[in-house]
Amino acid sequence: MKYKKQIFAVAILMVLSVQTAYAQFSILPKTDLKEKECTEILNKFEVDGVIPSVDKTTAESAHNEASKSYEEAASKVFDEAGSPKECEAGGLHEGSQVCQDYLAAEKAYDETQTAVNETADLKPEPNDRDRLLGCAITSGRISLRMIPFFVTYIANFLLAMSGLIATLFVVVGGYYYIYGGLTDQKEKGKKTIINALWGISLASLSWVLINIILAALTS
C-alpha cells in the first residue's frame, strides 16, 4: 500500500493520545474521599454556596471527632475520680485504662486543633472543585449551584482533548511537510499544521471566555 507507513504512524499516535487522555482526564469528576468526608464537604457547600477547602474541611471533621472522644474520656475519668485532672495529678493509677484513654484522647484533641489552626487560611484549589463534583456524583447530591462548576470541568476536559488532537495533527502535518516528496504533499502538511494551530487557538479562546462568564456568574 502506498501510504502504509503513514497510516501506521498515525494509528500509533492516536493510540498513544487516547491512552494519555484516559490516564490524565475523565469526562466525569472522581473523588478519593470517603463517604463521611464527602458528606462534610457537601454540607458546607450547600450552606455557604462556595467550594470549601478539602484539607480544611477534613481537619475540622477530624477535630470534631477528637473532641467527642475527648469529652467521653473526660466524663469517664470524672465518674471515677471526680476530675479529669486527677489523671495528670496522679490521683488515679498511672496504668489505669481510663487514664490512658483520657490522655490519648487529649493528645489527639490537641493535634487536631493544631491541624485546624494550620488550615484556617487555606483557600480552595482546582482539585477541591473536582472532589466536590465527584462527591456529588457518588452520593447523588447534585444541585443547581454546581452547574457552573460542571461546565468548567467539561470545558477543561474538552480543551485538554483538543490539545491532544491538535498535537496529533501537527505531527502528521509535519511528517507530510518534511518527508513529502511532492509539492502537493508539502502543501497539505503545511495546511494541516496551520489548521491545527487555529483549532487550538480557538479552543483556548473559548475556554477563557467560558471561565470569565462563569466567574462573573458565581462571584
C-alpha positions as CSV (number, residue, x, y, z in Angstrom):
1,M,0.0,0.0,0.0
2,K,1.3,3.4,-1.0
3,Y,0.6,5.1,2.4
4,K,1.1,2.1,4.6
5,K,3.8,3.7,6.7
6,Q,1.9,6.9,7.1
7,I,-1.3,5.2,8.2
8,F,0.7,3.0,10.7
9,A,2.4,6.1,12.2
10,V,-0.9,7.9,12.6
11,A,-2.5,4.9,14.2
12,I,0.3,4.6,16.8
13,L,0.0,8.3,17.6
14,M,-3.8,8.1,18.0
15,V,-3.5,5.1,20.4
16,L,-0.9,6.9,22.5
17,S,-3.0,10.1,22.6
18,V,-6.1,8.2,23.7
19,Q,-4.2,6.3,26.4
20,T,-2.7,9.6,27.7
21,A,-6.0,11.3,27.7
22,Y,-7.7,8.4,29.6
23,A,-4.9,8.3,32.1
24,Q,-5.0,12.0,32.9
25,F,-8.6,13.1,32.3
26,S,-12.0,11.8,32.9
27,I,-15.3,13.1,31.5
28,L,-16.9,12.6,34.9
29,P,-15.2,14.0,38.0
30,K,-13.9,11.5,40.5
31,T,-13.0,11.7,44.2
32,D,-10.7,9.8,46.5
33,L,-12.6,11.0,49.6
34,K,-14.5,8.7,51.9
35,E,-18.3,8.9,52.3
36,K,-18.1,10.8,55.6
37,E,-15.7,13.4,54.2
38,C,-17.9,13.8,51.1
39,T,-20.9,14.5,53.4
40,E,-19.0,17.2,55.3
41,I,-17.9,18.9,52.1
42,L,-21.3,18.8,50.5
43,N,-23.0,20.1,53.7
44,K,-20.6,23.1,53.7
45,F,-21.2,23.8,50.1
46,E,-25.0,23.6,50.5
47,V,-24.8,26.1,53.4
48,D,-22.2,28.5,52.1
49,G,-22.7,28.1,48.3
50,V,-19.0,28.1,47.7
51,I,-16.5,25.3,47.2
52,P,-14.8,24.5,50.6
53,S,-11.2,23.7,51.0
54,V,-11.0,19.9,51.3
55,D,-7.9,19.9,53.6
56,K,-9.6,22.5,55.9
57,T,-12.9,20.6,56.0
58,T,-11.1,17.3,56.7
59,A,-9.1,18.9,59.5
60,E,-12.3,20.3,61.1
61,S,-14.0,16.9,60.8
62,A,-11.1,15.1,62.4
63,H,-11.1,17.7,65.2
64,N,-14.8,17.3,65.8
65,E,-14.4,13.5,66.2
66,A,-11.4,14.0,68.5
67,S,-13.5,16.5,70.6
68,K,-16.3,13.9,71.1
69,S,-13.8,11.2,72.1
70,Y,-12.1,13.7,74.5
71,E,-15.4,14.6,76.1
72,E,-16.3,10.9,76.6
73,A,-12.9,10.0,78.1
74,A,-13.1,13.0,80.4
75,S,-16.5,12.0,81.5
76,K,-15.3,8.5,82.5
77,V,-12.4,10.0,84.5
78,F,-14.8,12.3,86.2
79,D,-17.1,9.4,87.2
80,E,-14.1,7.6,88.8
81,A,-12.0,10.4,90.3
82,G,-14.2,13.5,90.4
83,S,-12.0,15.4,87.9
84,P,-10.1,14.6,84.7
85,K,-7.1,16.5,86.2
86,E,-6.7,13.6,88.7
87,C,-5.0,11.6,85.9
88,E,-2.4,14.2,85.4
89,A,-2.0,14.8,89.2
90,G,-1.6,11.1,89.9
91,G,-5.0,10.7,91.7
92,L,-5.6,7.6,89.6
93,H,-3.2,4.8,89.0
94,E,-0.9,5.6,86.0
95,G,-1.7,2.3,84.4
96,S,-5.4,2.9,84.6
97,Q,-7.1,2.2,81.3
98,V,-9.4,5.2,82.0
99,C,-6.5,7.5,82.4
100,Q,-4.7,6.1,79.3
101,D,-7.8,6.6,77.2
102,Y,-8.2,10.1,78.6
103,L,-4.6,11.2,77.9
104,A,-4.6,9.6,74.4
105,A,-7.9,11.5,73.6
106,E,-6.4,14.7,75.0
107,K,-3.3,14.3,72.8
108,A,-5.5,13.6,69.7
109,Y,-7.6,16.7,70.5
110,D,-4.6,18.9,70.7
111,E,-3.1,17.6,67.5
112,T,-6.3,18.0,65.5
113,Q,-6.7,21.5,67.0
114,T,-3.3,22.3,65.7
115,A,-4.2,21.0,62.2
116,V,-7.3,23.1,62.2
117,N,-5.3,26.2,63.1
118,E,-2.8,25.5,60.3
119,T,-5.5,25.1,57.7
120,A,-7.6,28.0,58.8
121,D,-6.4,30.3,56.0
122,L,-6.4,27.7,53.2
123,K,-8.3,28.6,50.0
124,P,-10.0,26.1,47.7
125,E,-7.9,24.7,44.9
126,P,-8.9,23.3,41.5
127,N,-8.7,19.7,42.9
128,D,-11.2,20.7,45.6
129,R,-13.7,21.6,42.9
130,D,-13.2,18.2,41.2
131,R,-13.5,16.4,44.5
132,L,-16.7,18.2,45.3
133,L,-18.2,17.3,41.9
134,G,-17.0,13.7,42.4
135,C,-18.7,13.6,45.8
136,A,-21.9,15.0,44.3
137,I,-22.0,12.3,41.6
138,T,-21.1,9.5,44.0
139,S,-23.8,10.5,46.6
140,G,-26.4,11.7,44.1
141,R,-26.5,15.1,45.8
142,I,-26.2,17.3,42.7
143,S,-27.7,20.8,43.0
144,L,-28.2,23.7,40.5
145,R,-25.4,25.6,42.2
146,M,-22.9,23.0,40.8
147,I,-23.9,23.5,37.2
148,P,-21.2,26.3,36.5
149,F,-18.6,24.0,38.1
150,F,-19.6,21.1,35.9
151,V,-19.5,23.4,32.8
152,T,-15.9,24.5,33.8
153,Y,-14.8,20.9,34.4
154,I,-16.2,19.8,31.0
155,A,-14.6,22.8,29.3
156,N,-11.2,21.9,30.7
157,F,-11.7,18.3,29.6
158,L,-12.6,19.3,26.1
159,L,-9.7,21.8,25.9
160,A,-7.3,19.0,27.0
161,M,-8.7,16.7,24.4
162,S,-8.5,19.3,21.7
163,G,-4.9,19.9,22.6
164,L,-4.1,16.2,22.2
165,I,-5.9,16.1,18.8
166,A,-4.2,19.3,17.7
167,T,-0.8,17.9,18.6
168,L,-1.6,14.8,16.6
169,F,-2.4,16.8,13.5
170,V,0.7,18.9,13.9
171,V,2.8,15.8,14.0
172,V,1.0,14.4,10.9
173,G,1.3,17.7,9.1
174,G,5.0,17.9,10.0
175,Y,5.5,14.4,8.6
176,Y,4.0,15.3,5.3
177,Y,5.8,18.7,5.2
178,I,9.2,17.1,5.9
179,Y,9.0,13.8,4.1
180,G,6.5,14.7,1.4
181,G,8.3,14.2,-1.9
182,L,5.7,16.0,-3.9
183,T,4.7,19.7,-3.7
184,D,1.1,18.9,-3.0
185,Q,2.1,16.8,0.0
186,K,4.2,19.6,1.4
187,E,1.3,22.0,0.9
188,K,-1.0,19.5,2.5
189,G,1.3,19.2,5.5
190,K,1.6,23.0,5.9
191,K,-2.2,23.4,5.8
192,T,-2.7,20.6,8.4
193,I,-0.3,22.3,10.8
194,I,-1.9,25.8,10.3
195,N,-5.4,24.4,10.8
196,A,-4.3,22.5,14.0
197,L,-2.8,25.7,15.4
198,W,-6.0,27.6,14.6
199,G,-8.1,24.9,16.2
200,I,-6.1,25.0,19.5
201,S,-6.2,28.8,19.5
202,L,-10.0,28.9,19.1
203,A,-10.4,26.2,21.8
204,S,-8.2,28.2,24.2
205,L,-10.1,31.4,23.5
206,S,-13.4,29.6,24.1
207,W,-12.0,28.3,27.4
208,V,-11.0,31.8,28.5
209,L,-14.5,33.2,27.6
210,I,-16.3,30.4,29.4
211,N,-14.2,30.9,32.6
212,I,-14.8,34.7,32.5
213,I,-18.5,34.2,32.1
214,L,-18.7,31.6,34.9
215,A,-16.6,33.6,37.2
216,A,-19.0,36.6,36.8
217,L,-22.0,34.3,37.4
218,T,-20.6,32.6,40.5
219,S,-19.0,35.7,42.1
